[in-house]
Amino acid sequence: MSFHRRLTLYGTAIAGATMLVLWVVLVILTSLGARGDQRATLEAASQAAVDGDLGPQMVVDLSESTDMITAIVLDDGRLDAPGITAAGEPVVLPADRLDGNDPVFFTFDVAGTEISASLRPSSGSGTAGPVVALQSAAVVDEAVADFVPVLVIASVVILIVTYRASSVVARRAITPLEQISAYSAEITETGDTSRQLEVGRRGREIDDVVASFNTMVTQLARSRDRTAAALESQRRFVADASHELRTPLTTIRTNAAFLRERPDASDEDRTEALSDIISESERMSALTSELLDLARADAEVLELGVEEIEIGSIAGRIARQATLPERPVRSGGTASLRADRQLITRLLWILVDNALVHGEGIVTIECDSTATSAIITVSDEGPGIPAADRHVVFGRFHRVEGTTARGSGLGLALAQEIVEAHGGTISIDESHGAVVLVTLPAA
């Protein structure tokens, strides 16, 4: 079934359900009104009978007639009118209704016939006893039955009109969807995302859908371009990673082969070979860990356990742990923010390690804050990063030309991912040489 047909039937079904509820309400109101009219009529008749106007005494079978009759009630509840019956049974009022001295309206059953009655005591009037006005309760059902055909005819007409109107509205509503579907098929076939659907005057909601689709197509085109660039970058990344992993693996394999083939090697040579294996294993483990972290960042699955942290205390602890006799590390200042404590600690370690490996002299961690930001600077006393490299040092596997220090070339790239995951920025302060500046949103 087409969406147009489903939408049309849905609108018609809502109208039908609404009419059904209205129908039930009208039937109930009609029934209540008919019962009220019957009660008022019977009470007026019983009052007239008490005043002496009993009316003609007729032979009436209340199971077949809706005529109203009045009669005097005898002490045992029978009527002083033997011709009034129901399905051939004499009409006898319930005994518990004869005890009171006040007028009463009630219904009772005789031979399966429901009868409505208004009973009034004689109260010293001209009648020989209490008077009752009777009528079959079927008069209420007849009033409702007379109203039902009108409701049925009106419902059929309204449903037909509603179906046609719903069909027209549904067609207008799905026209933009059909255009979007056709355009989507065109994009699939040709790959052309340059054309935009026209935003007409179809109503705010439909225009919003068309505008959103146009925006989505634009974003799709940009995403396609970014994906192509990312795939090319990923190919380079895999090639670089393979190269970086090949070096320690070659060293490990060469030294392991030496130990296996030269059992008579000197203790000094064996110790040196084992030392190389351990060193390269640690280097490969660190490189693998950094590659995994970068892969998570690329997949946008860096999970932030945000909490209130004080960077100054973290920087002080790192300074104590990283200080070497010949390369002291100092920290100063304070700044608070909501961030992932583990990732911020990792960030500071990366920057300090980078300064210790590639810089000279004292390494300093400074923390400061403004009304909107927390600022971290990590500096050393070395010559700094050449101006030509300051904009590319955060690239993966990038190393400053001419450097002799060993490293994976991934540390600053991972630092940038951590900072950006927190909504901050990281850069090289070009006015001071070896200074890395990190700005994070304040708590």
C-alpha positions, 0 to 999 in steps of 0.5 A: 500500500502506498504512503499516500493511501495510508496517509489518506486512510489514516486521516479518514480513520481519525475522522471516523473515530471522532465521529464514533465518539461523537455518535456515542455521546449523542446517543447517550444524550438522546437517551438521557433526554428521552428518559428525562422527558418521559419522567416529566410527562409521567410525573405531570400525569400522576399529579393530574390523576391525584387532582382527579383527572384519571383519564380514560381507563383502557385495556393496554398491554405495555409489552406491545404499546408505548401509551401512557396510562394512569390508575389507582394503586390498591393496597397489595400493589395491584392496579384498580384497572385489570385491563393493564397488563404486560405480556398478559401478566397483571401489572403489580407495583413492587411492595417496597415502593408503596411504603413512602408518603412522597412522590417517587419515580422508578422503573420495574420489570413485569414479564420481561417488560421494563416499565417506568412509573411515577407514583404519588400518594392520594394525600387526602385528595379525591382518589381512593388511594395512591395514583400511578402513571405508567409507560413502557421504557421502550419509548426511550429506545424508540427515540434513540432508534429514530435518531440513529438513521440520521447519524448513519447517513450523516456519518457516511457523507462525512466519511466520503468527504473526509476521504476525498479531502484527506487524499488531496491533503496527503497528495500535497504533503507527499509531493516534496517527499516524492521530489526528494526521492527522485533527487536521491535516485538522481544523486545515486545514479549520477553522483551530482550533489550540486543541484538544490531542491526549491523551497516553495510555500508548502507550509513551514514544516514541509519547507523545513524538510526540503531545506534540511534535505538541501543542507544534508546534500551539501554536507554529504558533498563536503563529507565525501570530499573529507572522506576522500582526503581522510582515506588518502591521509589514512593510507599515508598513516598506515604506510608510516605506521608500518615503517615505524613498526618495521624498525623495532621489529627488525631490531628485535628479530635481528637480536633474537636471531643473534642470541639463538645462533650464537650461544657462545657469545660473550656475556657483554654481547648477550646483555647488549642484545637483550637490552636492545630487545627490551628497549625496542619492545618498549618503544613498539609498545608505546608506539602501538598504544599511541596508534590505538589512541589516535585510532579511537580519536579518529573514530570519535570514541574518546570517552571523557569522564568529566569532573572538576579538576585542578591543573596546578596540582596535576602539573606539580605531581608530574614535575616531581616525577619527571625531574632528572638531576640534569633536567629539572621540571618546574610547575607554577600557577593554578587553574580549574576546569571540568575535564577528563583527569586521565586525559589531561594528565596524559596531555601534560606528560606528552608535552613534558616528555616532548620538551625533555626529549627535544628541548634543553635546560629547565622545563616549565609548566605554567597554569593560568585562567581567565573568566572563560578559559584555562591556559597551560604553557609548557616551555624549555630553554632550547632553541625552539621549533623552527618557524617552518615547522611550527604549523606542521609539528602536530601532524602524525609521524612528523619530526623536525628536520635535523633532529637526532632525538628518537621518538614516534612522531605521534605525541603532539598529534595525540595531544592535539586530539585530547585538547580538541576532544575537550573543545580547546586549542593547542599551538606553538607560541611563535614569539618564544620558541619552544613554548606549547600553548594549550587553551581549554574552556574553564569550569 
